[in-house]
Every structure is written in structure tokens, then in C-alpha cells.
Amino acid sequence: MATSLSTSTTLSLSPPFPLSNPRKPTSKALFFFPPKSNPKNPVLKKKSAPQIQASATDFDSGLLQQAIELVKSSPPTWQSALLSNAAIFALGSPVLLSGLSPPGFAAAFLLGTLTWRAFCYSGFLLVATYFVIGTAATKVKMEQKEAQGVAEKMKGRRGPGSVVGSSAAGCVCAALSISGIGGMALAPLWELGFVASFCTKLSDTVSSEIGKAYGRTTYLVTTFKIVPRGTEGAVSLEGTLAGILASVLLASVGCVLGQISIPQAVICVIASQIANLGESIIGAVFQEKEGFQWLNNDAVNVLNISIGSILAILMQQLFLQNWLT
């Protein structure tokens, strides 16, 4: 039996569950990854203004402390001498330039450095005292001296020749002390010679300048003939007394600073006056005479201070040492 099934089958193309449309964009999760730090290029944090100022202050304080420690070096070194001298010359340049020409200022700077290296601050203060008193005496009644034609050139401002002529013997003593010639046994002698040389020069400067300003009667030391003020080899009572006082004052400063003893201060005063008498004789007999044109004031100053320094050392060895023993 044939059975004929007539059924209508409907095929649905729709799936039993929904499928996602591959063409439709889907939302994706976004992830943030911080950049890796590069150890070769570290990120530097900027300092604030107060932090920068504090760092600069600490740096300046450190430098200042190092400079102070260097200046306080004992015994002094060339570095401490140079630094100390530079600071003092920078601060005192107005005063120094009132008594020194620019080349003289440079020469004085070298003298100050050598002095500090050899005898520390005490030697420097001695030379500074000499400079202040000597400059003041030179400027006394400057207009009157200029009118009479006996004033120092450049209104008393000293050039390098004058600086060297006034300090040559002291520089030699300083160099002997630095080099250690004679060891500790002779070190006090070099310091004595140093003080005596500046006592001699200050006495000479003050006696000459005060004599030209206030001397009533001026005598030639070799003949006692009355001569005009400012004559080479001439002396006056007022100038001589002022020179002795200046020598006593500077020797006392050296004694207070511990450079010399009281008996040695007496030696410096005596040696300075003998040397100044010798300088007056040299000036009267040889200076400005034919055949001695080279013997100018600077050369005479070198002879003068050398005599004073050597005499003080000899008197210490021949008389004072024997008396103390």
C-alpha cells in the first residue's frame, strides 16, 4: 500500500541561538602601561628656589671655612700667605694706593706675601705699621714741601724702586728664615734682623720728613754747616728726635707681637740710629757727586737698612748673648 505523505516542511534559516556578527566592531578593554624608567637617563627632580639657596649657602660656608683653616696654617704655607695677603690687599687697597703707585702696589704685594710666609701675621703687621706711619709722615705739610722743592715725587706715593729699597734687607732675612739656613738656632737672628731693618727705615723716613716740615736749623752731618732743608746728609734736632721716637714705637710693636724681646728692641733702636748716621754721612760725602751717580736714594736706602739689620744681629751675638749667659 502506497501511502503518500504530503507534509509541508518549513526550514528555518535562523539558528536556535544568536550569533555575534563578525563584521560588527566589538569594544576592547584599554590598558595603560607606564613607561619604563631608563637607568641611563634618570629623571632629575627640580629643586625649589629655597633648596638652591640653601645649597649655595652651604657651599659658600664650606669654602669660607676652608679659607679660614688655610689662613690659620701654622707654620704658614705659601698658599696661606698668598690668600691672606690677597684678602688684606683687596680690603685695604684704597689706603694702600694712597701711599703707593700701581707698580709699587704690586711690589708691596710680593713683599707682603714673602713676609707672611716667613713670619706669619706678626711680620705682616709690623710691615703694615711701618707703612702707615711712614706714609703719614711723608704727607705732613706736603704743600709746604712741594713749594720748597723737597717733597717726595708723586705726592709721596712710593714706586717699586722705593719699596725694594726699603725692604731689601728684610726680604733677605725672610728668605733666610724660609729656607731654614742655620736651623732653629739662627731663626731668631733672622727675625731680629727683619725687625731692625724696618726700624731703621722708619726712623730714616720720619726723621727726614719731619725735619723737612718742622726743622728750624738743618746741619750737614760731616761739617755741621747750616744748609737748606732737604740737603743730602743734613740733619735737624726735630727730625732726629722724631726718628728716634718712630724707631722706639716700631720696636715696641715687634716686642708686643712676640717677634723680639725687650733687650732686642733696645738693640733695634740703637742699631737704627747708628745706621741712620752712617746713611747721612754716605749722603753728604758720596750722593750726587761725580762718579757716584748710581748712588740714588733707593741705593742709599738699601745700604742704610742693611747696616741696621747687620748691626742688630752682631750686637745680639757679641753683647746680648754674652750678657745673658
Disulfide bonds with the S-S distance in Angstrom:
none
